[in-house]
Every structure is written in structure tokens, then in C-alpha cells.
Amino acid sequence: MRNLTYIFSVLILALLIISSQKAVTYPSVSNSAFTTGEKLRYRVTYGFMDAGEAIMEVKSTSKKGNNRALHHVKGTGRTLGGFNAFYSVYDIYESYIDKKSMMPWYFIRNVNEGGYKINQSYTFKQNLNRVYNGSKDFKVSIGIQDMISSFYKARTLNLDGIKKGKTFSFDCFMDDEVYTLKIKYVGTEEVKIRKGKFKCFTFVPVVQTGRYFNNEEDVKFWVTADKNRIPILVKAKIPVGTVKMHLVEWEGLKNPLTSKIER
């Protein structure tokens, strides 16, 4: 009888412990903007010169994040032509993002800019509110983004009925710190790039004045006003001129590019 009482007590204790543990509730995002196989190529120009290019890709992967299906997204940036002679850049950013929530589970960064190198590897323990950098755990909020997953998360924002001045924000883990990224909608415009004219949503980042730029209008970007939500042009004023990044090639889009104005 004593043994049965002991076993019964242990079972009751185990049930109490299990029932007291809350199941993790992950964010849920509706993604109608992109899918596996999408590839976007951008040119970076300084003045009239092509200084570099950036490529953003969405790939398939068998890798899992706490048994959840992932996209493998990759960003590659490099300098072109004569710019390599005085300042060569070759950067690779990779993220494995949750298909249902757009949050990252793994992040890799390999940067070589004029001989300055950065190599980072983060494991996002979203179920534990932690990020591990290989030697240390950092406490974060669930759903936190990384440097490249932010690009794709922003494309899933709900812009239906959006009004001027609307601000979106989300946290991003960069260089062992948490930053809050904010973007503000400032209107709709028709924008012309090398590949034609597009109807776009226009945004500016909400920046801390004087920290990186003089004011918010020093950086501006345009996103296609269709279901793809593709950033097609970014302009940034710097002390010695203006740098632009504009879309030059695309493939594997999830939706028709209806924002392109055919005339």
C-alpha cells in the first residue's frame, strides 16, 4: 500500500508540473509576397557609376527550427569593376526563417569589406526567448528578427488601407544587441528605374536624427504596390553624394508584377 501511495503521489506531481508549463505561442504571419525560387538582383550606383550589386534569394531547405519548416534566404553583396581596386567588398548573409511566422532560427554573416572581416553565427532559440552567438546566450523577445530576415518580414506587413504617417516597428538582433527598426509610410508614387516605371508605396526609416543621417528624408525606399511588395529602389544621401540601389532583374515571383506601368 505504501508503494502504491508513493507511485500515485509521483504521478500527481508529474501531472501538476506538466500542466503548469505553458505551451509556446509563436507569431503567425500571412505571407502572400514571396516563395521558394524567388531571386532579386540589384545594382548599387554612386553618381552615374555602378559600384556594386546585391542579390536576394529564397531557397528550399530541409533544415528545421524546433521541428518547424523553414525558408533559406540568402543575401550576397559585392563591389564591381574599378571600385574593387580601392575598396573591395564581398558580403554574404544567410538566414533560415520560419515559414509560418517569418522569424529566424539561424543566421550566418560573413563579411569582407576592404580587408575588414566579420564572421557571425547565431542560433535563435525562439521557443526559449534566447539567441546564442556561439559562446553566450542573450535574452530576447519571441519573434525577434535578424539583419536579413527583416527584409522578408517587412514584405509581409499588412498595407491594406494604409494612411500617411503609419509607422511599423519590430526588434532586430544585430552585433549582440537588440535594435528597434521603424519605418514610416509617406505616400504612393510612380517611380522610374532602368527596368521601367512602377507604382510604389514610399517609406522612410524612422531614424535617430544625427546618429546616422541628418534627418529621415536622407533615406527613402520604394516598394511595389502589388502583392509581391518588392523594394525596387533605395536612395541614401551621404556626405559625398547619393547612393542608390535599384532592381535590375527578378525571377520566381509569387505573383504577377502588376505594379509595373506599361505604356
C-alpha positions in Angstrom: 0.0 0.0 0.0 2.9 2.4 0.9 4.5 1.8 -2.6 1.2 2.4 -4.4 0.7 5.7 -2.4 4.3 6.8 -3.4 3.7 6.0 -7.1 0.4 7.8 -7.1 2.0 10.9 -5.4 4.7 10.9 -8.1 2.2 10.7 -10.9 0.2 13.6 -9.4 3.3 15.7 -9.1 4.3 15.0 -12.7 0.9 16.0 -13.9 1.0 19.2 -11.9 4.4 20.1 -13.4 3.2 19.4 -17.0 0.0 21.3 -16.6 1.9 24.3 -15.2 4.1 24.6 -18.2 2.6 26.9 -20.8 2.9 25.9 -24.5 4.9 28.4 -26.6 2.7 30.5 -28.8 4.5 31.6 -31.9 3.7 34.6 -34.0 1.6 33.9 -37.1 2.2 35.9 -40.4 0.3 35.6 -43.6 2.8 35.6 -46.5 1.5 36.3 -49.9 4.6 38.2 -51.0 7.3 35.6 -51.8 8.1 31.9 -52.1 10.9 29.4 -52.8 12.7 30.2 -56.0 12.4 34.0 -55.9 15.6 35.8 -56.9 16.1 39.6 -56.9 19.2 41.3 -58.3 20.0 44.9 -57.5 22.6 47.4 -58.8 24.2 49.8 -56.4 25.1 53.1 -58.1 27.2 56.1 -56.9 26.5 59.1 -59.2 26.5 57.6 -62.7 28.7 54.6 -61.9 27.7 51.1 -61.0 29.6 50.5 -57.8 28.2 47.1 -56.8 25.4 44.6 -56.8 23.2 42.8 -54.3 21.3 39.5 -54.8 18.5 38.3 -52.6 17.4 34.7 -52.9 14.8 32.4 -51.4 15.9 28.7 -51.3 14.4 25.5 -50.1 16.0 23.7 -47.1 15.5 20.5 -45.1 16.7 22.3 -42.0 14.2 22.7 -39.2 13.7 25.2 -36.4 12.3 23.4 -33.4 10.7 21.0 -35.9 9.2 23.8 -38.0 9.6 24.3 -41.7 12.0 27.0 -42.9 12.9 29.1 -45.9 16.7 29.5 -46.5 17.1 33.2 -47.6 20.5 34.5 -48.7 21.8 37.9 -49.5 25.1 38.5 -51.4 26.7 41.9 -51.9 29.9 42.8 -53.8 31.7 45.7 -55.5 32.0 45.9 -59.2 34.7 47.0 -61.7 37.1 49.7 -60.7 35.6 50.0 -57.2 37.4 46.7 -56.3 40.7 48.5 -56.9 40.4 50.7 -53.8 37.7 49.2 -51.7 36.7 45.6 -52.4 33.5 44.2 -50.8 32.2 40.7 -50.7 29.4 40.1 -48.1 27.2 37.0 -47.5 24.2 37.0 -45.2 22.1 33.9 -44.7 19.0 33.3 -42.6 16.7 30.3 -42.0 13.3 31.8 -41.4 10.1 30.2 -40.2 7.6 29.8 -43.0 4.6 30.5 -40.7 6.0 33.4 -38.7 8.9 34.9 -40.7 11.1 34.8 -37.6 14.7 33.4 -37.9 16.0 30.3 -36.3 19.6 30.5 -37.6 21.7 33.4 -39.0 25.1 33.4 -40.7 27.1 36.5 -41.6 30.5 36.5 -43.5 31.7 40.0 -44.3 34.9 41.1 -46.1 35.0 44.8 -46.7 38.4 46.2 -47.7 40.1 43.5 -45.6 37.8 44.1 -42.6 36.2 40.8 -41.8 33.2 39.8 -39.7 32.1 36.2 -39.1 29.0 35.6 -37.1 26.7 32.6 -36.5 23.6 33.0 -34.3 21.1 30.3 -33.2 17.7 31.9 -32.4 16.1 29.8 -29.7 12.7 31.4 -30.3 11.0 28.9 -28.0 13.2 30.0 -25.2 13.5 33.7 -25.9 17.2 33.4 -26.4 19.9 34.0 -29.1 23.1 32.1 -28.8 26.2 33.5 -30.5 28.5 30.5 -30.0 29.7 31.5 -26.6 26.9 33.4 -24.9 23.1 33.5 -24.6 21.2 36.7 -25.0 17.6 37.3 -23.7 15.3 38.5 -26.4 11.6 38.7 -27.2 9.9 35.9 -29.2 9.8 36.7 -33.0 12.9 38.9 -32.9 14.5 39.3 -36.4 18.0 39.3 -37.8 19.6 41.5 -40.5 18.3 39.6 -43.5 15.0 38.1 -42.2 13.9 41.8 -41.5 13.9 42.3 -45.3 11.4 39.5 -45.8 9.4 40.2 -42.7 8.8 43.7 -43.8 7.4 42.4 -47.1 4.6 40.7 -45.2 3.3 43.8 -43.4 -0.4 44.5 -44.0 -0.7 47.7 -46.1 -4.4 47.5 -46.8 -6.0 50.9 -46.3 -2.7 52.3 -45.1 -2.6 56.1 -44.3 0.3 58.5 -44.4 2.3 58.6 -41.2 1.6 55.0 -40.3 4.7 53.6 -38.6 5.7 49.9 -38.3 8.3 48.6 -35.9 10.0 45.3 -34.9 13.0 44.3 -33.0 16.2 43.0 -34.7 19.2 41.3 -33.1 22.5 42.7 -34.6 26.0 42.5 -33.3 25.0 41.1 -30.0 22.4 43.8 -29.4 18.7 44.4 -29.8 17.7 47.3 -32.1 14.2 48.5 -32.8 13.7 49.1 -36.5 10.9 51.5 -37.5 9.7 52.5 -41.0 7.1 55.2 -41.8 4.7 55.3 -44.8 4.8 58.7 -46.6 2.7 58.1 -49.6 2.3 56.5 -53.1 4.4 57.4 -56.1 5.2 56.4 -59.6 8.9 55.6 -59.7 11.1 55.2 -62.8 14.1 52.9 -62.8 16.1 51.2 -65.6 13.5 48.4 -65.9 10.6 50.8 -66.3 8.1 52.7 -64.3 6.3 51.2 -61.2 3.6 52.3 -58.9 5.0 52.1 -55.4 4.5 52.6 -51.7 7.0 55.1 -50.3 8.7 54.7 -46.9 11.4 56.3 -44.8 13.1 54.8 -41.8 12.4 56.4 -38.5 16.0 57.3 -37.5 17.5 58.9 -34.5 18.4 62.3 -36.0 22.1 62.9 -36.1 23.1 59.3 -35.5 23.5 58.0 -39.0 21.8 60.6 -41.2 20.8 64.3 -40.7 17.1 63.5 -41.0 14.6 60.9 -42.0 14.3 62.1 -45.6 18.0 61.3 -46.1 17.0 57.7 -46.7 13.9 56.7 -48.8 12.8 53.5 -50.3 10.0 52.4 -52.7 8.1 49.1 -52.6 5.9 47.8 -55.4 2.3 48.4 -54.9 1.3 44.8 -55.6 1.2 41.6 -53.8 4.9 41.0 -54.2 5.9 44.0 -52.1 9.4 44.2 -53.7 11.7 47.0 -52.7 12.7 48.4 -56.1 14.6 51.5 -55.2 16.5 52.8 -52.2 18.2 56.2 -52.1 20.5 57.4 -49.3 22.2 60.7 -49.0 25.8 60.6 -47.8 28.2 63.5 -47.2 29.8 63.0 -50.6 26.7 62.4 -52.7 23.9 59.9 -53.1 23.9 56.1 -53.2 21.1 54.3 -55.0 20.1 50.6 -55.0 17.7 49.6 -57.8 16.1 46.4 -59.0 17.6 45.2 -62.4 16.5 41.5 -62.6 13.8 39.3 -61.0 12.6 35.7 -61.3 10.4 33.2 -59.5 8.0 35.8 -58.2 5.0 34.5 -56.3 2.5 37.0 -58.0 2.3 38.9 -61.3 4.2 42.2 -61.2 1.1 44.3 -61.7 2.7 47.5 -60.3 4.7 47.8 -63.5 3.2 50.5 -65.6 3.1 49.5 -69.3 2.9 52.5 -71.7 
